[in-house]
Amino acid sequence: MKIGFVVFNGITFLDLIGFYDVIYRLNLFEQTKGTTWDFCGLSEEITDELGLTIKVNKIRPELSAYDLIFVPGGMGTRKLRFDEEFIGWLRQAADVRYIVSVCTGSLLIGAAGFLTGKKATTHPSAYKLLEPYCQEVMNARIVKDGNLITAGGVSTSIDLALYLVELFVNKEAVETVKKQIDYPYEIQGIVEV
């Protein structure tokens, strides 16, 4: 499996890192050994909403080449959803097997047209912003509607990644990862359409 982490200025890094810290562990399991990933963006560096900067290792890659794209949220999504260059690039992922977002990353996949006719979720404070992009905003932590998987606010990034570990491997793998990261919580609020 090849994963593209979509990054941008104004990102909330915990959205990205919470997911990444769990999902990279797919390589521990036979079913998903060989999983690779790239940090994809439109510039060589991106800066979060608090001023932390990271390097991007793939500039403007063809997103259709990935099996899964992951779009985190952050305050930058409010403006970026109207940025035609970024949204046009994101639309390359239309045929990707799994399109996944956490927090207000759903605003970006919504602006790209991926949520049309779908049920989705986002950070609870952004439900109204998500409404124009989808059929129904669900008051849930994780919503899977076909190949689109959206998740709620920042801390949900860990639950989302654990949900995908179960989807791609099994429940036992989830328990293994939870022990590794000392995560005592059970995933709640999942809606599968």
Residue pairs with C-beta under 8 A, 6 or more apart in sequence:
1 26
1 32
1 34
1 35
1 36
1 67
1 68
1 168
2 35
2 36
2 37
2 38
2 65
2 66
2 67
2 68
3 23
3 35
3 36
3 37
3 38
3 66
3 67
3 68
3 69
3 70
4 37
4 38
4 40
4 58
4 61
4 63
4 65
4 66
4 68
4 69
4 70
4 93
5 16
5 20
5 37
5 38
5 39
5 40
5 69
5 70
5 72
6 40
6 41
6 63
6 69
6 70
6 71
6 72
6 90
6 105
6 108
7 16
7 39
7 40
7 41
7 46
7 54
7 56
7 72
8 41
8 42
8 46
8 74
8 76
8 77
8 80
8 86
9 43
9 46
9 47
9 76
9 80
10 47
10 48
10 49
10 74
10 75
10 76
10 77
10 79
10 80
11 46
11 48
11 49
11 72
11 73
11 74
11 76
12 48
12 49
12 72
12 73
12 74
12 75
12 103
12 154
13 48
13 50
13 52
13 54
14 154
14 155
14 157
15 72
15 73
15 74
15 102
15 103
15 105
15 154
15 157
16 70
16 72
16 157
17 157
18 102
18 154
18 155
18 157
18 158
18 161
19 70
19 72
19 102
19 157
19 158
19 160
19 161
20 37
20 161
21 158
21 161
21 181
22 158
22 161
22 162
22 165
22 177
22 181
23 35
23 37
23 70
23 161
23 164
23 165
24 35
24 37
25 165
25 177
25 180
26 32
26 33
26 35
26 165
26 168
26 169
27 33
27 34
27 35
28 173
28 176
28 177
29 169
29 173
31 168
31 169
31 170
32 168
32 169
38 57
38 58
38 61
38 66
39 54
39 55
39 56
39 57
39 58
40 56
40 58
40 59
40 60
40 61
40 63
40 69
41 56
41 58
41 59
42 59
42 60
42 85
42 86
42 89
43 56
43 59
44 55
44 56
44 59
45 53
45 54
45 55
45 56
46 53
46 54
46 56
47 53
48 74
49 74
49 75
49 76
60 89
62 92
63 69
63 89
63 90
63 92
63 93
63 96
64 92
64 93
64 94
64 95
64 96
66 93
66 96
67 96
67 97
67 98
68 96
68 97
68 98
68 99
68 100
69 93
69 96
69 98
69 99
69 100
70 100
70 101
70 102
70 105
71 90
71 99
71 100
71 101
71 102
71 105
71 106
71 108
71 109
72 101
72 102
72 103
72 105
72 157
73 101
73 102
73 103
73 104
73 105
73 106
73 107
73 122
73 123
73 126
73 154
74 103
74 104
75 104
77 104
77 105
77 107
77 108
78 104
78 107
78 129
80 86
80 87
80 108
81 87
81 107
81 108
81 110
81 111
82 111
86 108
87 108
87 111
87 112
90 108
90 109
90 111
90 112
91 112
91 113
93 99
93 112
93 114
94 112
94 113
94 114
96 147
97 147
98 147
98 149
98 164
99 109
99 114
99 147
99 148
99 149
100 148
100 149
100 150
100 151
100 160
100 164
101 108
101 109
101 122
101 149
101 150
101 151
102 150
102 151
102 152
102 154
102 156
102 157
102 160
103 122
103 123
103 126
103 151
103 152
103 153
103 154
103 156
103 157
104 122
104 123
104 126
104 129
105 122
105 150
106 115
106 120
106 121
106 122
106 126
106 130
106 133
106 134
106 150
107 122
107 126
107 129
107 130
107 133
109 115
109 148
109 150
110 120
110 130
110 132
110 133
110 134
111 133
114 148
115 130
115 133
115 134
115 135
115 148
115 150
116 133
116 134
116 135
117 134
117 135
118 134
118 135
118 145
118 146
118 148
118 193
119 134
119 135
119 136
119 137
119 138
119 143
119 145
119 191
119 193
120 130
120 133
120 134
120 136
120 137
120 138
120 143
120 145
120 148
120 150
121 130
121 137
121 138
121 139
121 140
121 141
121 142
121 143
121 150
121 151
121 152
121 191
122 129
122 130
122 137
122 150
122 152
123 152
123 153
123 154
124 139
124 152
124 153
125 153
127 137
127 139
130 137
131 137
138 191
140 152
140 189
140 190
140 191
141 151
141 152
141 156
141 159
141 187
141 188
141 189
141 190
142 149
142 150
142 151
142 152
142 156
142 159
142 160
142 163
142 187
142 189
142 190
142 191
143 149
143 150
143 151
143 190
143 191
143 192
143 193
144 190
144 191
144 192
144 193
145 193
146 193
149 160
149 163
149 164
151 157
151 159
151 160
152 189
158 181
158 183
159 185
159 187
159 188
162 174
162 177
162 178
162 183
162 187
163 187
163 190
165 173
165 174
165 177
166 173
166 174
177 183
178 184
